[in-house]
Amino acid sequence: MNYTPLSKATVILHWLIAVGFLMILGVGLYMEELPRGPEKFELMGLHKSFGFAFLFLAAIRLGWRIKEGAISSIGEGPAWQEKAATGVHHLLLLATILMPISGLMMSIGGGYGVDFFGINILAESQKIEWLGGLGHEIHEILSKLAILAVLLHVAGGIKHQFIDKDGTISRMLGR
């Protein structure tokens, strides 16, 4: 296999983003099904705090990606697969930034302000209906697109590793 190994920072940021995104997404999906009550509000606070922290990590990841450039493909696949992979990667990068931003839009638009693990970052204020509504729509739509993108991303990695046998997953593990 002839490819450029990935930097340790690229590998670490990839897995931090992957684990963080899946955890926050999982809590968000679980929360949706809960009735209004103390458990839901406690989880909501944690979801928002972790989402806010995740935004900073995602910004670092995006900056690193811009600095290092796109990760080169190991295998030689059909052009449509390369374009699909690029589209999925771009969607995932976009989702990691826009999901927390749209969450902030919902909080601010709802007049709730922003707390970070109990520390008030932005005080409560009047509702801004259009901002909260826009944030909600982006959050809803992007969560579904992100789930699809994650599934496609994982399927692509598995295909590369076990069908193409080009070592893609090994490479993403830093080997």
N, C-alpha and C positions, 0 to 999 in steps of 0.2 A: 504494500500500500504506500502510495506516495502522496503525502499531505503534510501541511504545516501543523505542528502541534499547537494546541491552544494554551494561552497564558494561564497561570494559576488564577489570576484575578478574573479572567473570563469564566473559568470553570466554577469558581466559588460564587461569583455573582449569579451565574445561571441557576445553580442549585438553591441558593438563598431565595432568589425570586420565585423559582418553581415551588418550593415548599411553602413559602410565605403566601403566595397567591392562592395555592390550593387550600391552605388552612383558612384564610380569610374568606374565600369563596364558599367553602364548606360551611363555615359558621353562618354566613349570610343566607345560604339556602336553608339551613336548619331553622334559622330565626324566622324566615318567611312563614313557616308552618306553625309557629308558636302563637297561642292566643296572647292578647295584650295582658301584661302582668309583670311582676318583679323579675322573673327569670328572663323574659324577653328584653326588658329594659337594661338589665345588667349585661346581657350578651351584646346588646346594641352598643353600649358604651365601650365594651372591649373591641367589638368589630370596628367601630369608628377610630379608636385609638391605634389599633394595629394597622388599620388602613392608612391613617395619617403617617405613621412611622414608615409604612411600606412605600408611600409616595417618595420619601427621601431616598430610600434604597433603589427604587425604580429610576429616579432621576440620575443617581450615580451610575446605574447599569446602562441607561441610555447614553450618558456622557462617555462612558467607557466604550460603548459600541461605536459611537461616532469617532472617537479617537482611534480605535483599532480597526474600524471598518467592518464590513460584513464578513462573517465566518465563511471561509471557502468550503465548497462542497467536496466531499471525499470522492464520491462516485461520479460516474458519467451517466446521467439519466437523460431521458427524453426532455426536450425543452419545456413541455407542459408541466412536467414534474418539478423542474427547477423553478418555473414561474409560480407554481402552487406553493412550493416550499418558501419562496421569498414572500409571497402574500401572507402565508400563515405566520412567518416570523414577524413581519410588519404589524399584523393584527395583534399578535401577542405583545409586542413592544407598546403599541398604542393602548391596548387594554390595561397594561400595568401602570400607565400614566393616567389615562382618562377615568378608570374605575374609581381611584381615590379622589380625583378632582370632582367627579360627579357626586360622590358621597359628600364632599364638602359643600357642594352647591345645594344638595338637599338639606343639610343641616342649617346652613346660613339662610337659605330660602324659607325654611320652616320657622325661622326665628330662634333656633336653638343655640346658636353660637357653636363654638368648637372647644371641646375639652380633650386633653391628652393625658390619659390615665389619672383623671381627677384634677389636673391642673388646667385652669381656664386659660385658653389661648386667645379666644375671640368671644367677647361677651354676647349674651342673648340680645336680640334686637327685634324690630318689627319684621313680620313675615314679608318676603318678597316672592309672591306666588309664582311668577313666571320663572324665577331662578330655581325654586324648589321643584316645580313641574318639569323643567328642562333637565335638571339633574336627575330626577327620578326616571325619566324616559331614557336618558343616556345609560344610566346604571342598569336598568332592566334589559334593554336591547343588547348592550355590550356584555352583560353577564352571560347571556345565551350564546352570543358569538364567541366569547372567550372559551366557554365550555367546548364548543365545536372545534375551535382552534387548538385547544389543549389536546383533545382527542386525536385530531389529525396530526399534531406534532408528535405525540407519543407513537401513533401508528407508523408514521414515517421513520422514526428512530428505530422501531422494532423491525420494520421492513429492511432498512439499511443494514442493521446488525445481523439479522438471521436469514434473510433471503439474499440480499446483495453481498453479505459477509464482508463489508468494507470497514468494519471497526468503528462505526459512528458512535455507538454508545460508549465503547471503551475510550474513545477520544474525549467524549463529554465527561468522563470520569477522571480525566487528567492523565490517562495512560498513553 
